[in-house]
Amino acid sequence: MAAKRISGVSNLIQVPKKASTAFSVNSFVTFDAATGFIKPLVATDPSVFGVIQQPIASTDADYASNTPVLVDQGALDQVWEIDVYNSGAATPFAATDVGQFFKMGATTNIDCNTRSSTAGQGFTAQGLVFLCVGFKKATTVVSGTTADGQGLFKIMSMSQARPSST
């Protein structure tokens, strides 16, 4: 599962995508400062723009174009259900992580080993922009590719204010 909005009003808009870039449906996106188009969010991006509503594959006719795609633009009133994984370390995601900041890992899931309790770090270039506001399920599998935990998160940084530097 990727991101699923469970509360807050949707804000669907059309935004041009970065050409020749694959996107998974319901995955987080940000703006690429070099091109001005949206791109998939990675762990080092300082901000999140929203969640893409359609998949983009290399087999699509418009894959190499900057065509507009539908994005649910993130807002502070929204809460997202997101899978959490351990990224190969033994630190599990747990109920005590409510109130911690996290960043996206190598996949479209939250990396539970990026937690920070320092609120100010949630707004830096470290990418710690997901605030855990609810706990659903702990992580138990120590793996970089398996997401077996689940939590509720708010996006705490918007790309409109701070575009990605990658």
N, C-alpha and C positions, 0 to 999 in steps of 0.2 A: 504494500500500500504506500502511496505517496501522501501528500498533504490532503486533508479533508477538512473544510471549514465547517465547524459545528455551531458557531454563534457569530453574531454580527451581520451586518447588511453586506450583500455582495456589491462589488463595484466593478462590473465588467466593462472593459474598454478594449479597443483594437490598438495594438502596438506592433510596429515592424520588428521582425525577428532578425537575428544575425544570420547571414547567408551561410550555407554549407555547414550548419550546426544542427545536431540531433537534439531533440527535447523529448522527455518522457511526459505523458499526460499527468496533470496534477502535481507537477514538480515546481519548486521555487525558481524564480528568475530574478535577474537584476539587470541594470543597464551596463553595457560595455562602454566605458568612457572613451575608448579609442574610436569606436564606430557610431555610438549613439543608438544602437539597436539592443534589444534584449538578448541575453544569453543565459544559459543554465547557471544557477548559483553554485559556487564552490566554497570550500571551507575558509579561504582567505578573503572572500568578498566582505566589505564592511557594511553592506546594506542589502535589503531585500525589497524588490518592487512588488511582487505578487506571485500568483500561481497560474501557470499556463493551463489552458483548458483543452488543449488538443495535442496529440503526439506529432512530432516532426521526424521523419525518417529519411535516410539517404535515397530511398526509392520514390519519394514524393516528387511530383512534377515541378514544384516550386522550391525544392530543397536548396538550390543555389541562388535563390532570390531573397530579397529583404521584404517579403510579403507580410502584411498585417496579420496578426493572430490574436485570438481572444485571451485576455488575461484578467483574472480576478485580482484587482489591485489591492494590496494589503492595507489594512487600517488598524489603528490601535483598539477598536472595539471588537475586533474579530478574535476568535479562539480557534486554533487549528489542532486537529488530532494528527499526530505524527509518530511514526515508528522510531524506535530508539535502538541503537546497537552499541556493542562494546568496543569496537575497533581493535580487537585483538588483545585488549588488556583485561584484567580480572576485576575491575571496578564496576559493579553492577549499577544500573539505573534503579532507584528506589524511591519510596514515598518521601524520604527526606530531601529529595532533589527539588521539591516545590520551592520556588523562590530563587533558584539558581539560573544563571545564564548559560546557554550552550551555543554551539555553532554546528553547521551542516558538516557532515563527514564526507567521505569519498563517494557515497551514494546519495540518494535523495532522502536519507534518514538523518536523525540527530545522532551525533557522536557523543555518548555519555561521558567520555573521558576528557571532554573539553570544558567541563563545568567550571564556573567561577561564581563566587558569592559576592564579588565586588561589583556593585551596580554600575559604576562608572565604566568598567571594562565592557559592559554590554553595548556601549556606544563608540567603541574605538575601532580601528582598522583590523583588530584581531578577528572580526567576524562573529563575535559573541552577541548575536542579535535575537536569539530565541529565549524568551523568559518562560520557564516552566510554571504554569499556574494550576496544573492538575496532574495527578498520577493515575494511570490505568493499569499498567502491568510492568513488572520488573524484568530486567534483562537477566538471562541465566546462561546463555550460550556465549562462551568466550571466543568470538570470531570476528574478523574484519568484514565479513559479508552477510552475516545473519542478523536480521533485526527481529528480536523476540520481545522487546519491551515496547511500551507505548505510553505516551503522555499527551497532555494538553499544553499548548504553547501559544504565546502572543509574539507577534513580530514587533520588535522594539526599535527598529530603524528603517527609514524609508529611503529608497533610492532617489526620490525626487529631490531630497536635500543633499545626498552624498552619493554620486555615481561611483560605480566600481572602478578601480584603477587597473583592472586586468582586461 
